[in-house]
């Protein structure tokens, strides 16, 4: 959760998530896309309150605009 009342008129433009079930997973020459970001994040903005589910051990970018 986040209070973003100072950003009136903004909306969630994008929620990128980088995650993998295997914490030791990595990209390699043979598997260059083993770990890639996806845009299936569930961030939403309502009445100045930003809500999003952040998966365990993940990297997230929530872009407002």
N, C-alpha and C positions, 0 to 999 in steps of 0.2 A: 504494500500500500504506500501511496505517496500523496502528499498534499500539494497540488499544483494550481491552487486558486489564483496565483499570480500570473498565470498564462491563459487569461480569458480568451475565448475564441479558438483555442488550439484543439487539435484532435490527434489521436494516435495515427501516424502515417505508416509506421512499420515497427514490427517487433521481431528482431532476429535472435535466434538461439543457436548456440554451438554446444552440442552435448553428444555423449556416446555412453552406452551402457557399460562398456569396458573402459575404465579409467586409464588404462595403459595403451589404448588404441592410438594409432598415429598414421599419418599419411606416409606413403613410401613410393618408390618408383613403380612398383608393381600394383599398388593400390593407392593412386593419387587422390581418390575421393572417399577414403574410408571415413574420414571425419570432416564434415562440411556443415556450414551454417544452413539453417532453414528458416523460413518465414512463417512458421505455424504457431508462433507465440500468441498468447491469448490476452495481451494487454488491452485494457479498455479505460476510457476516461469518461467520467460522469460526475457532474456537479462539483468540479474541481478536485475530484478524487481519482487518482490513477491506481488501478489494480492490475496485477499480473501474477501469474504462477511462474516461479523460477525453479526449473528442475534442479535436483541436486548436482553439484559439481559442474555447473554450466556457466557459460558466458552469455550475457544478454545485452542487446542494444535496443532501447525503446526510443524511437524518433518521433517527436511531436512537431507539428507544423500547422 
